[in-house]
Amino acid sequence: MISTLLNGGDLQSGLLGLLYSIPGILIALSFHEWAHAFAAYKCGDMTARNLGRMTVNPFKHLDPVGFIMLLVAGFGWAKPVPVSFRNSKHIVRDSLIVSSAGILMNIVLVFVFAGLLALLYAVPSLYNDIAANLIVYAIYINAGLAAFNILPIPPLDGYRLVETLLIRKTGPQPFMFIERYGSIILVVVLVTGIVERVVGPLSNLLVDGALGFYNLFFS
């Protein structure tokens, strides 16, 4: 996580880490939200597309507080993409596709950047310290965002997946209660360190898997 990368260093290295993290954050957030919008569009919902949100332009997606949280704490968010399933004939299927699209996009980006890093090390003439650091930060940021969004806490994607799978069995009441206090729950698990204890191992597992995959080809 970004916070782990920044802790334990002096001010100069911390500021340098912030600079290295910015491109990765912009890419991770903008592609995450674009994936939601594109998935919704492919499922027949034009809402996000008509509002100009089906784009990788980060300025269309950035939430100032979520961006700052990602910089300083390692966890953050973008403005949620508006989605409507009113005209969907397959609400459960479409909801699962749209809700999981952002997480899957960040996982894809982990593997893309891990491949670029492996290529840098495999071809010495391509290697550059700045490029390598930018890529490493992008890998961990995307892995962290994917793992963070798996958590079943509103308004995260993991919650939407659980809600879609269970609401027909449980009814809406439990989810109405959870959503009412979702922000409080999220703050509590962030402050108490529960998120880091869960997300950290998950993101590291994803990073290790991606790097290990390319080690098979570039060993």
N, CA and C atoms as a LAMMPS dump frame, in Angstrom:
ITEM: TIMESTEP
0
ITEM: NUMBER OF ATOMS
657
ITEM: BOX BOUNDS ff ff ff
-5.0000000000000000e+02 5.0000000000000000e+02
-5.0000000000000000e+02 5.0000000000000000e+02
-5.0000000000000000e+02 5.0000000000000000e+02
ITEM: ATOMS id mol type element x y z
1 1 1 N 0.827 -1.19 0
2 1 2 C 0 0 0
3 1 3 C 0.867 1.248 0
4 2 1 N 0.28 2.365 -0.419
5 2 2 C 1.054 3.604 -0.499
6 2 3 C 1.561 4 0.872
7 3 1 N 0.706 3.875 1.892
8 3 2 C 1.12 4.28 3.227
9 3 3 C 2.313 3.469 3.688
10 4 1 N 2.349 2.192 3.344
11 4 2 C 3.484 1.353 3.707
12 4 3 C 4.731 1.8 2.988
13 5 1 N 4.592 2.192 1.734
14 5 2 C 5.743 2.629 0.961
15 5 3 C 6.291 3.945 1.477
16 6 1 N 5.399 4.782 2.018
17 6 2 C 5.831 6.106 2.454
18 6 3 C 6.364 6.107 3.878
19 7 1 N 5.876 5.197 4.719
20 7 2 C 6.291 5.205 6.116
21 7 3 C 7.736 4.758 6.258
22 8 1 N 8.392 5.272 7.266
23 8 2 C 9.745 4.825 7.568
24 8 3 C 10.809 5.555 6.793
25 9 1 N 10.472 6.531 5.984
26 9 2 C 11.465 7.27 5.233
27 9 3 C 11.513 8.713 5.68
28 10 1 N 12.502 9.468 5.163
29 10 2 C 12.575 10.876 5.518
30 10 3 C 11.592 11.678 4.674
31 11 1 N 11.548 12.988 4.955
32 11 2 C 10.576 13.841 4.271
33 11 3 C 10.795 13.836 2.772
34 12 1 N 12.056 13.892 2.348
35 12 2 C 12.342 13.947 0.916
36 12 3 C 11.858 12.688 0.197
37 13 1 N 12.136 11.527 0.791
38 13 2 C 11.701 10.285 0.148
39 13 3 C 10.186 10.164 0.171
40 14 1 N 9.561 10.713 1.257
41 14 2 C 8.107 10.694 1.321
42 14 3 C 7.473 11.541 0.243
43 15 1 N 8.013 12.732 0.025
44 15 2 C 7.49 13.604 -1.024
45 15 3 C 7.724 12.993 -2.404
46 16 1 N 8.892 12.368 -2.567
47 16 2 C 9.175 11.708 -3.841
48 16 3 C 8.194 10.567 -4.073
49 17 1 N 7.865 9.862 -2.991
50 17 2 C 6.888 8.789 -3.107
51 17 3 C 5.523 9.299 -3.52
52 18 1 N 5.137 10.457 -2.975
53 18 2 C 3.864 11.06 -3.374
54 18 3 C 3.851 11.372 -4.867
55 19 1 N 4.949 11.912 -5.36
56 19 2 C 5.034 12.238 -6.79
57 19 3 C 4.962 10.978 -7.644
58 20 1 N 5.645 9.931 -7.189
59 20 2 C 5.602 8.675 -7.93
60 20 3 C 4.201 8.074 -7.934
61 21 1 N 3.437 8.322 -6.877
62 21 2 C 2.131 7.677 -6.753
63 21 3 C 1.045 8.345 -7.583
64 22 1 N 1.201 9.634 -7.892
65 22 2 C 0.13 10.377 -8.559
66 22 3 C -0.283 9.764 -9.906
67 23 1 N 0.671 9.456 -10.819
68 23 2 C 0.224 8.848 -12.086
69 23 3 C -0.519 7.533 -11.877
70 24 1 N -0.03 6.701 -10.952
71 24 2 C -0.698 5.428 -10.691
72 24 3 C -2.096 5.611 -10.147
73 25 1 N -2.278 6.603 -9.273
74 25 2 C -3.604 6.87 -8.713
75 25 3 C -4.562 7.335 -9.806
76 26 1 N -4.109 8.267 -10.643
77 26 2 C -4.961 8.783 -11.713
78 26 3 C -5.38 7.67 -12.662
79 27 1 N -4.436 6.807 -13.004
80 27 2 C -4.744 5.697 -13.91
81 27 3 C -5.696 4.715 -13.238
82 28 1 N -5.398 4.359 -11.999
83 28 2 C -6.207 3.36 -11.294
84 28 3 C -7.656 3.817 -11.132
85 29 1 N -7.848 5.054 -10.703
86 29 2 C -9.199 5.556 -10.475
87 29 3 C -9.963 5.752 -11.775
88 30 1 N -9.317 6.359 -12.774
89 30 2 C -10.026 6.678 -14.016
90 30 3 C -10.389 5.412 -14.791
91 31 1 N -9.494 4.435 -14.834
92 31 2 C -9.816 3.195 -15.538
93 31 3 C -10.845 2.375 -14.762
94 32 1 N -10.783 2.441 -13.439
95 32 2 C -11.775 1.748 -12.606
96 32 3 C -13.18 2.262 -12.916
97 33 1 N -13.342 3.575 -12.925
98 33 2 C -14.667 4.148 -13.18
99 33 3 C -15.082 3.991 -14.641
100 34 1 N -14.117 4.101 -15.557
101 34 2 C -14.44 3.859 -16.963
102 34 3 C -14.975 2.441 -17.15
103 35 1 N -14.387 1.481 -16.463
104 35 2 C -14.823 0.092 -16.592
105 35 3 C -16.269 -0.066 -16.137
106 36 1 N -16.633 0.602 -15.028
107 36 2 C -18.03 0.571 -14.592
108 36 3 C -18.949 1.153 -15.665
109 37 1 N -18.556 2.314 -16.203
110 37 2 C -19.387 2.987 -17.208
111 37 3 C -19.506 2.159 -18.48
112 38 1 N -18.398 1.577 -18.914
113 38 2 C -18.4 0.78 -20.143
114 38 3 C -19.228 -0.485 -19.96
115 39 1 N -19.09 -1.119 -18.795
116 39 2 C -19.877 -2.325 -18.527
117 39 3 C -21.368 -2.005 -18.525
118 40 1 N -21.723 -0.879 -17.902
119 40 2 C -23.125 -0.476 -17.882
120 40 3 C -23.632 -0.22 -19.301
121 41 1 N -22.808 0.439 -20.104
122 41 2 C -23.17 0.728 -21.497
123 41 3 C -23.402 -0.567 -22.285
124 42 1 N -22.523 -1.545 -22.091
125 42 2 C -22.665 -2.818 -22.798
126 42 3 C -23.891 -3.592 -22.308
127 43 1 N -24.322 -3.29 -21.079
128 43 2 C -25.535 -3.927 -20.556
129 43 3 C -26.799 -3.153 -20.935
130 44 1 N -26.63 -2.082 -21.699
131 44 2 C -27.782 -1.339 -22.196
132 44 3 C -28.119 -0.069 -21.449
133 45 1 N -27.296 0.306 -20.467
134 45 2 C -27.565 1.522 -19.693
135 45 3 C -26.703 2.66 -20.233
136 46 1 N -27.317 3.705 -20.733
137 46 2 C -26.608 4.825 -21.36
138 46 3 C -26.331 5.973 -20.379
139 47 1 N -26.722 5.818 -19.109
140 47 2 C -26.648 6.93 -18.159
141 47 3 C -25.253 7.52 -18.063
142 48 1 N -24.269 6.688 -17.738
143 48 2 C -22.902 7.181 -17.558
144 48 3 C -22.334 7.739 -18.86
145 49 1 N -22.634 7.085 -19.968
146 49 2 C -22.14 7.552 -21.263
147 49 3 C -22.708 8.931 -21.578
148 50 1 N -23.997 9.117 -21.353
149 50 2 C -24.636 10.394 -21.654
150 50 3 C -24.142 11.517 -20.749
151 51 1 N -23.656 11.163 -19.563
152 51 2 C -23.135 12.157 -18.621
153 51 3 C -21.633 12.398 -18.794
154 52 1 N -21.046 11.781 -19.817
155 52 2 C -19.631 11.985 -20.091
156 52 3 C -18.704 11.223 -19.171
157 53 1 N -19.209 10.182 -18.51
158 53 2 C -18.386 9.444 -17.559
159 53 3 C -17.739 8.206 -18.186
160 54 1 N -18.079 7.879 -19.417
161 54 2 C -17.448 6.733 -20.062
162 54 3 C -16.154 7.207 -20.729
163 55 1 N -15.202 7.588 -19.9
164 55 2 C -13.943 8.145 -20.36
165 55 3 C -12.859 7.815 -19.351
166 56 1 N -11.599 7.828 -19.796
167 56 2 C -10.479 7.631 -18.875
168 56 3 C -9.868 8.967 -18.475
169 57 1 N -10.556 10.054 -18.781
170 57 2 C -10.119 11.369 -18.324
171 57 3 C -10.302 11.436 -16.807
172 58 1 N -9.217 11.502 -16.028
173 58 2 C -9.35 11.445 -14.565
174 58 3 C -10.156 12.589 -13.98
175 59 1 N -10.164 13.75 -14.638
176 59 2 C -10.876 14.905 -14.097
177 59 3 C -12.394 14.712 -14.123
178 60 1 N -12.865 13.731 -14.895
179 60 2 C -14.292 13.416 -14.904
180 60 3 C -14.68 12.52 -13.717
181 61 1 N -13.68 11.935 -13.064
182 61 2 C -13.96 10.933 -12.048
183 61 3 C -13.45 11.288 -10.655
184 62 1 N -12.507 12.215 -10.547
185 62 2 C -11.845 12.446 -9.273
186 62 3 C -12.773 13.009 -8.206
187 63 1 N -12.685 12.439 -7.031
188 63 2 C -13.291 13.003 -5.831
189 63 3 C -12.13 13.55 -4.998
190 64 1 N -12.117 14.849 -4.693
191 64 2 C -10.952 15.445 -4.015
192 64 3 C -10.565 14.727 -2.73
193 65 1 N -11.548 14.405 -1.889
194 65 2 C -11.252 13.733 -0.621
195 65 3 C -10.717 12.331 -0.862
196 66 1 N -11.352 11.606 -1.782
197 66 2 C -10.897 10.252 -2.095
198 66 3 C -9.498 10.231 -2.666
199 67 1 N -9.168 11.237 -3.479
200 67 2 C -7.834 11.333 -4.066
201 67 3 C -6.79 11.595 -2.987
202 68 1 N -7.081 12.521 -2.079
203 68 2 C -6.146 12.84 -0.993
204 68 3 C -5.967 11.631 -0.068
205 69 1 N -7.058 10.918 0.207
206 69 2 C -6.961 9.723 1.039
207 69 3 C -6.052 8.677 0.414
208 70 1 N -6.145 8.525 -0.893
209 70 2 C -5.27 7.577 -1.567
210 70 3 C -3.809 8.004 -1.449
211 71 1 N -3.566 9.312 -1.522
212 71 2 C -2.197 9.811 -1.419
213 71 3 C -1.598 9.567 -0.036
214 72 1 N -2.368 9.874 0.996
215 72 2 C -1.792 9.882 2.343
216 72 3 C -2.067 8.61 3.136
217 73 1 N -3.133 7.895 2.792
218 73 2 C -3.503 6.732 3.595
219 73 3 C -3.429 5.418 2.839
220 74 1 N -3.401 5.486 1.508
221 74 2 C -3.345 4.256 0.734
222 74 3 C -4.709 3.709 0.37
223 75 1 N -5.789 4.346 0.854
224 75 2 C -7.148 3.928 0.519
225 75 3 C -7.928 5.156 0.075
226 76 1 N -8.71 5.008 -0.988
227 76 2 C -9.461 6.167 -1.456
228 76 3 C -10.517 5.76 -2.458
229 77 1 N -11.096 6.734 -3.111
230 77 2 C -12.21 6.463 -4.012
231 77 3 C -12.347 7.585 -5.031
232 78 1 N -13.15 7.329 -6.052
233 78 2 C -13.504 8.341 -7.051
234 78 3 C -15.006 8.585 -6.962
235 79 1 N -15.505 9.516 -7.763
236 79 2 C -16.946 9.736 -7.821
237 79 3 C -17.612 8.507 -8.441
238 80 1 N -18.609 7.947 -7.794
239 80 2 C -19.25 6.751 -8.347
240 80 3 C -19.936 7.037 -9.68
241 81 1 N -19.859 6.078 -10.565
242 81 2 C -20.519 6.194 -11.867
243 81 3 C -22.016 5.932 -11.691
244 82 1 N -22.882 6.824 -12.194
245 82 2 C -24.331 6.599 -12.083
246 82 3 C -24.781 5.466 -13.002
247 83 1 N -25.551 4.561 -12.447
248 83 2 C -26.026 3.396 -13.194
249 83 3 C -27.523 3.215 -12.934
250 84 1 N -28.259 2.827 -13.968
251 84 2 C -29.687 2.556 -13.825
252 84 3 C -30.018 1.229 -14.504
253 85 1 N -30.703 0.354 -13.762
254 85 2 C -31.096 -0.937 -14.321
255 85 3 C -32.607 -1.024 -14.518
256 86 1 N -33.265 0.122 -14.604
257 86 2 C -34.725 0.139 -14.713
258 86 3 C -35.221 -0.602 -15.947
259 87 1 N -34.46 -0.523 -17.04
260 87 2 C -34.901 -1.153 -18.284
261 87 3 C -34.203 -2.485 -18.546
262 88 1 N -33.468 -2.977 -17.551
263 88 2 C -32.735 -4.224 -17.744
264 88 3 C -33.651 -5.428 -17.625
265 89 1 N -33.456 -6.387 -18.509
266 89 2 C -34.203 -7.64 -18.45
267 89 3 C -33.465 -8.681 -17.613
268 90 1 N -32.217 -8.381 -17.278
269 90 2 C -31.392 -9.302 -16.491
270 90 3 C -30.701 -8.492 -15.394
271 91 1 N -31.477 -8.03 -14.432
272 91 2 C -30.961 -7.094 -13.431
273 91 3 C -29.817 -7.706 -12.625
274 92 1 N -29.969 -8.938 -12.168
275 92 2 C -28.934 -9.565 -11.348
276 92 3 C -27.644 -9.709 -12.148
277 93 1 N -27.762 -10.256 -13.347
278 93 2 C -26.571 -10.433 -14.182
279 93 3 C -25.888 -9.106 -14.464
280 94 1 N -26.655 -8.112 -14.896
281 94 2 C -26.088 -6.819 -15.258
282 94 3 C -25.461 -6.132 -14.049
283 95 1 N -26.108 -6.241 -12.89
284 95 2 C -25.566 -5.632 -11.68
285 95 3 C -24.247 -6.269 -11.286
286 96 1 N -24.164 -7.587 -11.396
287 96 2 C -22.91 -8.281 -11.08
288 96 3 C -21.799 -7.872 -12.036
289 97 1 N -22.133 -7.752 -13.307
290 97 2 C -21.129 -7.364 -14.31
291 97 3 C -20.617 -5.961 -14.036
292 98 1 N -21.53 -5.025 -13.823
293 98 2 C -21.136 -3.628 -13.626
294 98 3 C -20.369 -3.46 -12.315
295 99 1 N -20.836 -4.117 -11.257
296 99 2 C -20.196 -3.969 -9.951
297 99 3 C -18.794 -4.551 -9.932
298 100 1 N -18.575 -5.636 -10.648
299 100 2 C -17.262 -6.282 -10.647
300 100 3 C -16.302 -5.684 -11.672
301 101 1 N -16.805 -4.874 -12.595
302 101 2 C -15.972 -4.376 -13.694
303 101 3 C -14.791 -3.548 -13.198
304 102 1 N -15.013 -2.686 -12.211
305 102 2 C -13.934 -1.842 -11.715
306 102 3 C -12.834 -2.644 -11.059
307 103 1 N -13.217 -3.618 -10.226
308 103 2 C -12.238 -4.476 -9.561
309 103 3 C -11.427 -5.247 -10.592
310 104 1 N -12.116 -5.832 -11.571
311 104 2 C -11.425 -6.608 -12.601
312 104 3 C -10.481 -5.733 -13.41
313 105 1 N -10.873 -4.486 -13.67
314 105 2 C -9.996 -3.585 -14.413
315 105 3 C -8.715 -3.314 -13.645
316 106 1 N -8.816 -3.09 -12.334
317 106 2 C -7.614 -2.851 -11.54
318 106 3 C -6.718 -4.078 -11.493
319 107 1 N -7.314 -5.259 -11.465
320 107 2 C -6.522 -6.486 -11.505
321 107 3 C -5.801 -6.609 -12.843
322 108 1 N -6.505 -6.295 -13.927
323 108 2 C -5.876 -6.304 -15.249
324 108 3 C -4.699 -5.337 -15.287
325 109 1 N -4.873 -4.147 -14.712
326 109 2 C -3.801 -3.157 -14.71
327 109 3 C -2.613 -3.624 -13.883
328 110 1 N -2.858 -4.366 -12.805
329 110 2 C -1.748 -4.941 -12.033
330 110 3 C -0.89 -5.817 -12.937
331 111 1 N -1.534 -6.658 -13.725
332 111 2 C -0.791 -7.554 -14.61
333 111 3 C -0.127 -6.785 -15.758
334 112 1 N -0.781 -5.748 -16.256
335 112 2 C -0.18 -4.936 -17.321
336 112 3 C 1.092 -4.263 -16.827
337 113 1 N 1.018 -3.615 -15.671
338 113 2 C 2.195 -2.921 -15.143
339 113 3 C 3.27 -3.904 -14.676
340 114 1 N 2.858 -5.051 -14.15
341 114 2 C 3.838 -6.07 -13.775
342 114 3 C 4.587 -6.565 -15.008
343 115 1 N 3.875 -6.687 -16.128
344 115 2 C 4.535 -7.072 -17.377
345 115 3 C 5.52 -6.026 -17.851
346 116 1 N 5.148 -4.756 -17.72
347 116 2 C 6.061 -3.675 -18.092
348 116 3 C 7.307 -3.679 -17.206
349 117 1 N 7.119 -3.941 -15.915
350 117 2 C 8.261 -3.985 -14.999
351 117 3 C 9.184 -5.15 -15.344
352 118 1 N 8.589 -6.299 -15.626
353 118 2 C 9.392 -7.458 -16.013
354 118 3 C 10.171 -7.179 -17.289
355 119 1 N 9.544 -6.468 -18.217
356 119 2 C 10.212 -6.121 -19.472
357 119 3 C 11.382 -5.171 -19.233
358 120 1 N 11.2 -4.216 -18.333
359 120 2 C 12.286 -3.282 -18.013
360 120 3 C 13.511 -4.02 -17.49
361 121 1 N 13.268 -4.982 -16.61
362 121 2 C 14.384 -5.725 -16.026
363 121 3 C 14.978 -6.724 -17.02
364 122 1 N 14.146 -7.205 -17.939
365 122 2 C 14.622 -8.203 -18.896
366 122 3 C 15.453 -7.577 -20.01
367 123 1 N 15.199 -6.304 -20.302
368 123 2 C 15.919 -5.613 -21.391
369 123 3 C 16.673 -4.429 -20.768
370 124 1 N 17.94 -4.619 -20.439
371 124 2 C 18.71 -3.577 -19.74
372 124 3 C 18.701 -2.225 -20.437
373 125 1 N 18.64 -2.208 -21.751
374 125 2 C 18.662 -0.941 -22.477
375 125 3 C 17.389 -0.128 -22.246
376 126 1 N 16.324 -0.774 -21.783
377 126 2 C 15.065 -0.082 -21.523
378 126 3 C 14.967 0.428 -20.091
379 127 1 N 15.841 -0.093 -19.207
380 127 2 C 15.667 0.192 -17.782
381 127 3 C 15.937 1.65 -17.453
382 128 1 N 15.056 2.172 -16.579
383 128 2 C 15.185 3.537 -16.092
384 128 3 C 14.618 3.569 -14.678
385 129 1 N 15.361 4.144 -13.725
386 129 2 C 14.931 4.143 -12.33
387 129 3 C 13.582 4.823 -12.135
388 130 1 N 13.393 5.966 -12.791
389 130 2 C 12.133 6.697 -12.63
390 130 3 C 10.973 5.876 -13.167
391 131 1 N 11.145 5.313 -14.362
392 131 2 C 10.087 4.492 -14.948
393 131 3 C 9.779 3.286 -14.071
394 132 1 N 10.816 2.658 -13.534
395 132 2 C 10.614 1.488 -12.68
396 132 3 C 9.835 1.853 -11.421
397 133 1 N 10.181 2.979 -10.812
398 133 2 C 9.471 3.404 -9.6
399 133 3 C 8.014 3.75 -9.891
400 134 1 N 7.779 4.436 -10.999
401 134 2 C 6.402 4.765 -11.379
402 134 3 C 5.577 3.502 -11.57
403 135 1 N 6.168 2.507 -12.201
404 135 2 C 5.459 1.257 -12.472
405 135 3 C 5.194 0.491 -11.179
406 136 1 N 6.195 0.452 -10.281
407 136 2 C 6.015 -0.248 -9.006
408 136 3 C 4.872 0.372 -8.212
409 137 1 N 4.839 1.692 -8.14
410 137 2 C 3.746 2.363 -7.429
411 137 3 C 2.412 2.063 -8.096
412 138 1 N 2.372 2.076 -9.425
413 138 2 C 1.121 1.786 -10.133
414 138 3 C 0.638 0.37 -9.842
415 139 1 N 1.571 -0.569 -9.744
416 139 2 C 1.205 -1.954 -9.425
417 139 3 C 0.529 -2.03 -8.058
418 140 1 N 1.175 -1.445 -7.053
419 140 2 C 0.636 -1.533 -5.694
420 140 3 C -0.645 -0.737 -5.52
421 141 1 N -0.75 0.384 -6.196
422 141 2 C -1.971 1.19 -6.107
423 141 3 C -3.16 0.436 -6.695
424 142 1 N -2.974 -0.143 -7.867
425 142 2 C -4.067 -0.894 -8.487
426 142 3 C -4.424 -2.137 -7.681
427 143 1 N -3.422 -2.804 -7.139
428 143 2 C -3.69 -3.979 -6.306
429 143 3 C -4.442 -3.575 -5.048
430 144 1 N -4.025 -2.469 -4.432
431 144 2 C -4.692 -1.997 -3.235
432 144 3 C -6.121 -1.577 -3.496
433 145 1 N -6.346 -0.897 -4.63
434 145 2 C -7.705 -0.445 -4.961
435 145 3 C -8.614 -1.635 -5.242
436 146 1 N -8.087 -2.648 -5.93
437 146 2 C -8.879 -3.848 -6.197
438 146 3 C -9.252 -4.55 -4.896
439 147 1 N -8.261 -4.726 -4.021
440 147 2 C -8.509 -5.419 -2.754
441 147 3 C -9.453 -4.617 -1.856
442 148 1 N -9.28 -3.301 -1.832
443 148 2 C -10.129 -2.435 -1.016
444 148 3 C -11.581 -2.517 -1.459
445 149 1 N -11.798 -2.526 -2.762
446 149 2 C -13.164 -2.536 -3.286
447 149 3 C -13.853 -3.883 -3.149
448 150 1 N -13.1 -4.925 -2.825
449 150 2 C -13.717 -6.237 -2.592
450 150 3 C -14.463 -6.26 -1.266
451 151 1 N -14.087 -5.378 -0.339
452 151 2 C -14.719 -5.374 0.983
453 151 3 C -16.229 -5.141 0.857
454 152 1 N -17.034 -5.913 1.577
455 152 2 C -18.504 -5.771 1.484
456 152 3 C -19.041 -4.664 2.37
457 153 1 N -18.548 -3.451 2.158
458 153 2 C -18.973 -2.287 2.936
459 153 3 C -19.444 -1.214 1.955
460 154 1 N -20.638 -0.662 2.147
461 154 2 C -21.088 0.392 1.23
462 154 3 C -20.225 1.637 1.391
463 155 1 N -19.898 2.333 0.304
464 155 2 C -20.433 2.141 -1.053
465 155 3 C -19.494 1.354 -1.971
466 156 1 N -18.663 0.484 -1.422
467 156 2 C -17.668 -0.227 -2.218
468 156 3 C -18.313 -1.275 -3.117
469 157 1 N -17.578 -1.672 -4.151
470 157 2 C -18.11 -2.608 -5.139
471 157 3 C -18.442 -3.958 -4.52
472 158 1 N -17.625 -4.387 -3.56
473 158 2 C -17.873 -5.67 -2.915
474 158 3 C -19.235 -5.727 -2.24
475 159 1 N -19.653 -4.608 -1.687
476 159 2 C -20.974 -4.541 -1.06
477 159 3 C -22.068 -4.726 -2.108
478 160 1 N -21.908 -4.071 -3.258
479 160 2 C -22.911 -4.179 -4.315
480 160 3 C -23.01 -5.627 -4.817
481 161 1 N -21.886 -6.321 -4.872
482 161 2 C -21.903 -7.718 -5.301
483 161 3 C -22.675 -8.576 -4.3
484 162 1 N -22.385 -8.383 -3.015
485 162 2 C -23.077 -9.152 -1.974
486 162 3 C -24.563 -8.815 -1.961
487 163 1 N -24.892 -7.54 -2.082
488 163 2 C -26.285 -7.11 -2.089
489 163 3 C -27.041 -7.763 -3.243
490 164 1 N -26.442 -7.758 -4.421
491 164 2 C -27.091 -8.334 -5.597
492 164 3 C -27.346 -9.822 -5.424
493 165 1 N -26.394 -10.525 -4.818
494 165 2 C -26.508 -11.973 -4.655
495 165 3 C -27.489 -12.374 -3.561
496 166 1 N -27.65 -11.522 -2.537
497 166 2 C -28.425 -11.935 -1.364
498 166 3 C -29.768 -11.249 -1.191
499 167 1 N -29.993 -10.128 -1.867
500 167 2 C -31.173 -9.316 -1.551
501 167 3 C -32.48 -10.059 -1.799
502 168 1 N -32.505 -10.947 -2.764
503 168 2 C -33.744 -11.682 -3.031
504 168 3 C -34.041 -12.697 -1.929
505 169 1 N -32.997 -13.131 -1.216
506 169 2 C -33.189 -14.096 -0.136
507 169 3 C -33.486 -13.403 1.194
508 170 1 N -32.836 -12.263 1.413
509 170 2 C -32.959 -11.599 2.714
510 170 3 C -33.974 -10.474 2.717
511 171 1 N -34.308 -9.959 1.526
512 171 2 C -35.134 -8.762 1.461
513 171 3 C -34.264 -7.525 1.616
514 172 1 N -34.816 -6.333 1.387
515 172 2 C -34.015 -5.107 1.39
516 172 3 C -33.679 -4.572 2.781
517 173 1 N -34.398 -5.023 3.842
518 173 2 C -34.232 -4.413 5.156
519 173 3 C -32.798 -4.457 5.69
520 174 1 N -32.112 -5.609 5.67
521 174 2 C -30.734 -5.622 6.187
522 174 3 C -29.818 -4.665 5.44
523 175 1 N -30.021 -4.547 4.154
524 175 2 C -29.158 -3.686 3.353
525 175 3 C -29.483 -2.21 3.57
526 176 1 N -30.75 -1.918 3.827
527 176 2 C -31.118 -0.536 4.154
528 176 3 C -30.424 -0.093 5.44
529 177 1 N -30.354 -0.985 6.409
530 177 2 C -29.684 -0.679 7.674
531 177 3 C -28.191 -0.475 7.46
532 178 1 N -27.572 -1.381 6.711
533 178 2 C -26.13 -1.299 6.468
534 178 3 C -25.79 -0.018 5.72
535 179 1 N -26.593 0.316 4.702
536 179 2 C -26.308 1.51 3.911
537 179 3 C -26.485 2.781 4.749
538 180 1 N -27.404 2.756 5.679
539 180 2 C -27.638 3.92 6.529
540 180 3 C -26.388 4.256 7.341
541 181 1 N -25.673 3.208 7.757
542 181 2 C -24.49 3.419 8.592
543 181 3 C -23.201 3.033 7.862
544 182 1 N -23.289 2.92 6.539
545 182 2 C -22.138 2.477 5.76
546 182 3 C -20.922 3.366 5.927
547 183 1 N -21.121 4.69 5.894
548 183 2 C -19.998 5.618 6.019
549 183 3 C -19.321 5.488 7.375
550 184 1 N -20.133 5.312 8.418
551 184 2 C -19.586 5.156 9.769
552 184 3 C -18.794 3.856 9.87
553 185 1 N -19.353 2.789 9.315
554 185 2 C -18.665 1.498 9.331
555 185 3 C -17.327 1.599 8.614
556 186 1 N -17.324 2.261 7.466
557 186 2 C -16.101 2.395 6.686
558 186 3 C -15.042 3.182 7.454
559 187 1 N -15.449 4.278 8.098
560 187 2 C -14.507 5.077 8.882
561 187 3 C -13.939 4.257 10.037
562 188 1 N -14.792 3.492 10.704
563 188 2 C -14.35 2.688 11.844
564 188 3 C -13.309 1.653 11.427
565 189 1 N -13.58 0.942 10.338
566 189 2 C -12.637 -0.099 9.917
567 189 3 C -11.348 0.5 9.373
568 190 1 N -11.42 1.723 8.866
569 190 2 C -10.198 2.405 8.42
570 190 3 C -9.369 2.853 9.616
571 191 1 N -10.023 3.5 10.586
572 191 2 C -9.311 4.052 11.742
573 191 3 C -8.715 2.947 12.608
574 192 1 N -9.435 1.855 12.765
575 192 2 C -8.969 0.776 13.636
576 192 3 C -7.908 -0.107 12.979
577 193 1 N -7.654 0.103 11.694
578 193 2 C -6.636 -0.69 11.009
579 193 3 C -7.128 -2.016 10.481
580 194 1 N -8.429 -2.273 10.636
581 194 2 C -8.976 -3.543 10.144
582 194 3 C -8.796 -3.658 8.638
583 195 1 N -9.023 -2.543 7.93
584 195 2 C -8.901 -2.561 6.475
585 195 3 C -7.489 -2.948 6.049
586 196 1 N -6.495 -2.322 6.692
587 196 2 C -5.118 -2.606 6.289
588 196 3 C -4.748 -4.054 6.559
589 197 1 N -5.269 -4.621 7.645
590 197 2 C -4.954 -6.014 7.961
591 197 3 C -5.588 -6.979 6.959
592 198 1 N -6.673 -6.552 6.335
593 198 2 C -7.32 -7.399 5.336
594 198 3 C -6.826 -7.086 3.936
595 199 1 N -6.791 -5.8 3.605
596 199 2 C -6.444 -5.384 2.253
597 199 3 C -4.964 -5.599 1.958
598 200 1 N -4.115 -5.333 2.956
599 200 2 C -2.679 -5.494 2.745
600 200 3 C -2.299 -6.879 2.242
601 201 1 N -2.676 -7.945 2.962
602 201 2 C -2.351 -9.295 2.481
603 201 3 C -2.97 -9.628 1.135
604 202 1 N -4.218 -9.172 0.907
605 202 2 C -4.857 -9.453 -0.382
606 202 3 C -4.118 -8.781 -1.533
607 203 1 N -3.758 -7.51 -1.348
608 203 2 C -3.066 -6.791 -2.42
609 203 3 C -1.675 -7.37 -2.641
610 204 1 N -0.989 -7.746 -1.558
611 204 2 C 0.34 -8.354 -1.707
612 204 3 C 0.261 -9.688 -2.427
613 205 1 N -0.803 -10.446 -2.132
614 205 2 C -0.998 -11.733 -2.818
615 205 3 C -1.197 -11.518 -4.31
616 206 1 N -1.966 -10.502 -4.666
617 206 2 C -2.199 -10.191 -6.072
618 206 3 C -0.906 -9.751 -6.757
619 207 1 N -0.138 -8.888 -6.093
620 207 2 C 1.131 -8.422 -6.658
621 207 3 C 2.098 -9.591 -6.839
622 208 1 N 2.218 -10.427 -5.805
623 208 2 C 3.121 -11.577 -5.893
624 208 3 C 2.709 -12.515 -7.019
625 209 1 N 1.399 -12.689 -7.19
626 209 2 C 0.925 -13.551 -8.265
627 209 3 C 1.26 -12.998 -9.637
628 210 1 N 1.071 -11.676 -9.807
629 210 2 C 1.366 -11.051 -11.102
630 210 3 C 2.852 -11.098 -11.413
631 211 1 N 3.687 -10.745 -10.432
632 211 2 C 5.133 -10.765 -10.657
633 211 3 C 5.638 -12.188 -10.861
634 212 1 N 5.065 -13.12 -10.102
635 212 2 C 5.457 -14.514 -10.267
636 212 3 C 5.093 -15.059 -11.639
637 213 1 N 3.957 -14.614 -12.151
638 213 2 C 3.532 -15.04 -13.488
639 213 3 C 4.561 -14.643 -14.539
640 214 1 N 5.026 -13.39 -14.478
641 214 2 C 5.986 -12.925 -15.478
642 214 3 C 7.388 -13.472 -15.239
643 215 1 N 7.683 -13.856 -13.999
644 215 2 C 8.973 -14.472 -13.735
645 215 3 C 9.144 -15.784 -14.478
646 216 1 N 8.003 -16.423 -14.773
647 216 2 C 8.057 -17.66 -15.544
648 216 3 C 8.608 -17.429 -16.948
649 217 1 N 8.372 -16.212 -17.479
650 217 2 C 8.777 -15.919 -18.84
651 217 3 C 10.09 -15.129 -18.909
652 218 1 N 10.388 -14.353 -17.846
653 218 2 C 11.562 -13.502 -17.876
654 218 3 C 12.633 -13.913 -16.876
655 219 1 N 12.58 -15.145 -16.385
656 219 2 C 13.541 -15.568 -15.382
657 219 3 C 14.97 -15.594 -15.934
